[in-house]
């Protein structure tokens, strides 16, 4: 942490340690995290449901080719950060087009403030399209993966 006084750096490191515990205990991805060093402040806000109808979503530019509108629901970014499709570079992606997902299944990661936040499907479905590109910046509630009801399109 360059430019941060040593006492603030120690406080921030301690806050990061507590933040990890809070995020793990929260059970759902946080939608907002605020940290400060002096006077000490740590705020965590958890996301509202991360699924909304795909019909209300605008297409997002990315390195994935656009396809016609797909019925179903979207798994959206739980917070602002960088979206990753796989747990590490070179690893298999969490999901691919055509995969069946179950509620609570991880479909990606959003990195924010050096923390890896899992992106979980709120409902079951088949992956119809991956909207956000791997390694791209995403905004809060931006569609990442579109799901169609399981049993359709097969």
C-alpha contacts under 8 A as a table, 3 or more apart, distances in Angstrom:
res1	aa1	res2	aa2	distance
1	X	4	X	5.89
1	X	9	X	6.76
4	X	8	X	6.32
4	X	9	X	5.98
5	X	8	X	5.29
5	X	9	X	6.13
6	X	9	X	4.90
6	X	10	X	6.28
7	X	10	X	5.27
7	X	11	X	6.38
8	X	11	X	4.98
8	X	12	X	6.03
8	X	37	X	5.36
8	X	38	X	7.05
9	X	12	X	5.05
9	X	13	X	6.13
9	X	37	X	7.79
10	X	13	X	5.11
10	X	14	X	6.24
11	X	14	X	5.12
11	X	15	X	6.11
11	X	37	X	6.05
11	X	40	X	7.50
12	X	15	X	4.89
12	X	16	X	6.09
12	X	35	X	7.69
12	X	36	X	7.34
12	X	37	X	5.97
13	X	16	X	5.06
13	X	17	X	6.32
14	X	17	X	5.05
14	X	18	X	6.38
15	X	18	X	5.09
15	X	19	X	5.91
15	X	35	X	7.49
15	X	42	X	7.03
16	X	19	X	4.84
16	X	20	X	6.22
17	X	20	X	5.40
17	X	21	X	6.82
18	X	21	X	5.17
18	X	22	X	6.23
19	X	22	X	4.97
19	X	23	X	6.05
19	X	42	X	7.90
20	X	23	X	5.23
20	X	24	X	6.16
21	X	24	X	5.11
21	X	25	X	6.06
22	X	25	X	5.10
22	X	26	X	5.98
23	X	26	X	5.08
23	X	27	X	7.14
23	X	28	X	7.61
23	X	29	X	7.05
23	X	30	X	6.76
24	X	27	X	6.13
26	X	29	X	7.40
26	X	30	X	7.75
26	X	46	X	7.48
28	X	46	X	6.80
28	X	47	X	7.19
29	X	46	X	6.32
29	X	47	X	6.37
29	X	78	X	6.07
29	X	79	X	7.90
29	X	117	X	6.15
29	X	118	X	6.61
29	X	119	X	7.06
30	X	33	X	7.00
30	X	44	X	6.62
30	X	45	X	5.62
30	X	46	X	4.11
30	X	47	X	5.47
30	X	78	X	6.58
30	X	79	X	6.80
30	X	117	X	7.83
31	X	44	X	7.74
31	X	45	X	5.58
31	X	46	X	4.96
31	X	47	X	4.46
31	X	48	X	7.92
31	X	78	X	5.20
31	X	79	X	4.57
31	X	80	X	7.85
31	X	140	X	7.30
32	X	43	X	7.86
32	X	44	X	5.81
32	X	45	X	4.98
32	X	46	X	6.78
32	X	47	X	7.75
32	X	79	X	6.31
33	X	42	X	7.52
33	X	43	X	5.68
33	X	44	X	4.63
33	X	45	X	6.39
34	X	41	X	7.64
34	X	42	X	5.66
34	X	43	X	4.91
34	X	44	X	6.47
35	X	40	X	7.86
35	X	41	X	5.70
35	X	42	X	4.57
35	X	43	X	6.44
36	X	39	X	7.08
36	X	40	X	5.66
36	X	41	X	5.06
36	X	42	X	6.51
37	X	40	X	4.69
37	X	41	X	6.60
38	X	41	X	7.44
47	X	50	X	7.14
47	X	78	X	6.05
47	X	79	X	7.85
49	X	52	X	7.90
49	X	122	X	7.17
50	X	74	X	8.00
50	X	75	X	5.90
50	X	76	X	5.47
50	X	77	X	7.28
50	X	78	X	6.47
50	X	121	X	7.55
50	X	122	X	6.35
50	X	141	X	7.21
51	X	73	X	6.26
51	X	74	X	5.48
51	X	75	X	5.11
51	X	76	X	6.29
51	X	121	X	7.55
51	X	122	X	6.00
51	X	123	X	7.60
52	X	73	X	5.63
52	X	74	X	5.80
52	X	75	X	7.42
52	X	76	X	7.87
53	X	56	X	6.02
53	X	57	X	7.38
53	X	72	X	6.38
53	X	73	X	4.59
53	X	74	X	6.38
54	X	57	X	5.23
54	X	70	X	7.25
54	X	71	X	6.31
54	X	72	X	5.70
54	X	73	X	4.65
54	X	74	X	5.43
54	X	146	X	7.05
55	X	69	X	7.62
55	X	70	X	7.86
55	X	71	X	6.71
55	X	72	X	7.71
55	X	73	X	7.96
57	X	143	X	7.30
59	X	66	X	7.85
59	X	131	X	7.64
60	X	131	X	6.51
60	X	132	X	6.90
60	X	143	X	7.67
61	X	64	X	7.88
61	X	131	X	7.91
61	X	132	X	7.52
62	X	65	X	7.53
62	X	131	X	7.12
62	X	132	X	5.77
62	X	133	X	4.96
62	X	136	X	7.61
63	X	132	X	7.59
63	X	133	X	5.15
63	X	134	X	7.85
64	X	130	X	7.09
64	X	131	X	6.46
64	X	132	X	7.11
64	X	133	X	6.01
70	X	128	X	7.03
70	X	129	X	7.96
70	X	146	X	7.46
70	X	148	X	7.31
71	X	147	X	7.90
71	X	148	X	6.04
72	X	146	X	6.92
72	X	147	X	5.46
72	X	148	X	4.24
72	X	149	X	6.11
73	X	146	X	5.74
73	X	147	X	5.18
73	X	148	X	6.42
74	X	143	X	5.65
74	X	144	X	6.88
74	X	145	X	5.58
74	X	146	X	4.33
74	X	147	X	5.84
75	X	119	X	7.91
75	X	120	X	7.56
75	X	121	X	5.97
75	X	122	X	7.30
75	X	143	X	5.86
75	X	144	X	5.72
75	X	145	X	5.15
75	X	146	X	6.27
75	X	147	X	7.44
76	X	140	X	7.62
76	X	141	X	4.79
76	X	142	X	5.12
76	X	143	X	4.19
76	X	144	X	5.22
76	X	145	X	7.03
77	X	80	X	7.09
77	X	110	X	7.22
77	X	119	X	7.03
77	X	138	X	6.85
77	X	139	X	6.63
77	X	140	X	5.36
77	X	141	X	4.72
77	X	142	X	5.24
77	X	143	X	6.37
77	X	144	X	6.36
78	X	110	X	7.83
78	X	119	X	6.99
78	X	140	X	5.77
78	X	141	X	5.97
79	X	110	X	7.37
79	X	112	X	7.77
79	X	138	X	7.97
79	X	139	X	6.48
79	X	140	X	4.43
79	X	141	X	6.98
80	X	110	X	7.61
80	X	112	X	6.73
80	X	137	X	7.59
80	X	138	X	5.69
80	X	139	X	4.49
80	X	140	X	4.93
81	X	110	X	5.58
81	X	111	X	5.26
81	X	112	X	4.67
81	X	113	X	7.89
81	X	137	X	5.66
81	X	138	X	5.55
81	X	139	X	6.76
82	X	109	X	7.90
82	X	110	X	5.16
82	X	111	X	5.04
82	X	112	X	6.75
82	X	135	X	5.81
82	X	136	X	5.46
82	X	137	X	4.41
82	X	138	X	5.83
83	X	108	X	6.98
83	X	109	X	5.65
83	X	110	X	4.47
83	X	111	X	6.53
83	X	132	X	7.35
83	X	133	X	7.40
83	X	134	X	5.96
83	X	135	X	5.32
83	X	136	X	5.64
83	X	137	X	6.28
83	X	138	X	6.38
84	X	87	X	7.37
84	X	108	X	5.73
84	X	109	X	5.08
84	X	110	X	6.26
84	X	111	X	7.74
84	X	133	X	7.89
84	X	134	X	4.92
84	X	135	X	5.23
84	X	136	X	7.60
85	X	93	X	5.09
85	X	94	X	6.01
85	X	95	X	7.48
85	X	107	X	7.05
85	X	108	X	4.73
85	X	109	X	6.54
85	X	134	X	5.59
85	X	135	X	7.91
86	X	89	X	6.93
86	X	90	X	7.90
86	X	91	X	5.89
86	X	92	X	5.91
86	X	93	X	4.08
86	X	94	X	5.44
86	X	108	X	6.37
86	X	109	X	7.41
87	X	91	X	6.51
87	X	92	X	7.85
87	X	93	X	7.24
87	X	94	X	7.37
87	X	108	X	7.65
87	X	109	X	7.30
88	X	91	X	5.52
93	X	96	X	6.80
93	X	108	X	7.79
94	X	106	X	6.65
94	X	107	X	5.10
94	X	108	X	5.98
95	X	99	X	6.21
95	X	101	X	7.99
95	X	107	X	5.63
95	X	108	X	7.78
95	X	127	X	7.54
96	X	99	X	5.64
96	X	127	X	6.71
96	X	130	X	7.60
97	X	126	X	7.69
97	X	127	X	4.90
97	X	128	X	5.57
97	X	129	X	5.74
97	X	130	X	6.92
98	X	126	X	5.75
98	X	127	X	5.09
98	X	128	X	6.19
99	X	126	X	5.50
99	X	127	X	5.43
100	X	124	X	7.35
100	X	125	X	5.71
100	X	126	X	4.35
100	X	127	X	6.39
100	X	150	X	6.95
101	X	105	X	6.22
101	X	121	X	7.22
101	X	123	X	7.84
101	X	124	X	5.35
101	X	125	X	5.49
101	X	126	X	6.10
101	X	127	X	7.29
102	X	105	X	5.46
102	X	121	X	6.90
102	X	122	X	7.99
102	X	123	X	6.22
102	X	124	X	4.28
102	X	125	X	6.80
103	X	120	X	7.45
103	X	121	X	5.22
103	X	122	X	4.87
103	X	123	X	4.30
103	X	124	X	5.11
104	X	120	X	5.17
104	X	121	X	5.21
104	X	122	X	5.88
104	X	123	X	7.38
105	X	120	X	5.33
105	X	121	X	5.50
106	X	109	X	7.97
106	X	118	X	6.25
106	X	119	X	5.54
106	X	120	X	4.36
106	X	121	X	6.37
107	X	118	X	7.72
107	X	119	X	5.71
107	X	120	X	5.78
107	X	121	X	6.60
107	X	145	X	7.86
108	X	118	X	6.10
108	X	119	X	4.99
108	X	120	X	7.31
109	X	116	X	6.16
109	X	117	X	5.46
109	X	118	X	4.58
109	X	119	X	5.29
110	X	116	X	5.97
110	X	117	X	5.18
110	X	118	X	6.47
110	X	119	X	6.76
111	X	114	X	6.14
111	X	115	X	5.44
111	X	116	X	4.53
111	X	117	X	5.96
112	X	115	X	5.29
112	X	116	X	6.66
112	X	117	X	7.42
121	X	124	X	7.16
124	X	147	X	7.98
124	X	149	X	7.18
124	X	150	X	6.95
125	X	147	X	5.31
125	X	148	X	5.40
125	X	149	X	4.64
125	X	150	X	4.45
126	X	147	X	5.28
126	X	148	X	5.29
126	X	149	X	6.18
126	X	150	X	5.13
126	X	151	X	7.77
127	X	130	X	7.36
127	X	145	X	6.93
127	X	146	X	6.00
127	X	147	X	4.65
127	X	148	X	6.49
128	X	145	X	7.69
128	X	146	X	5.49
128	X	147	X	5.26
128	X	148	X	5.87
129	X	145	X	5.93
129	X	146	X	5.14
129	X	147	X	7.16
130	X	133	X	7.59
130	X	144	X	6.13
130	X	145	X	4.45
130	X	146	X	6.24
131	X	143	X	6.59
131	X	144	X	5.03
131	X	145	X	5.46
131	X	146	X	7.01
132	X	136	X	7.03
132	X	138	X	7.69
132	X	143	X	7.12
132	X	144	X	4.82
132	X	145	X	7.13
133	X	136	X	5.52
138	X	142	X	6.35
139	X	142	X	5.36
143	X	146	X	7.27
148	X	152	X	6.88
149	X	152	X	6.01
151	X	154	X	6.22
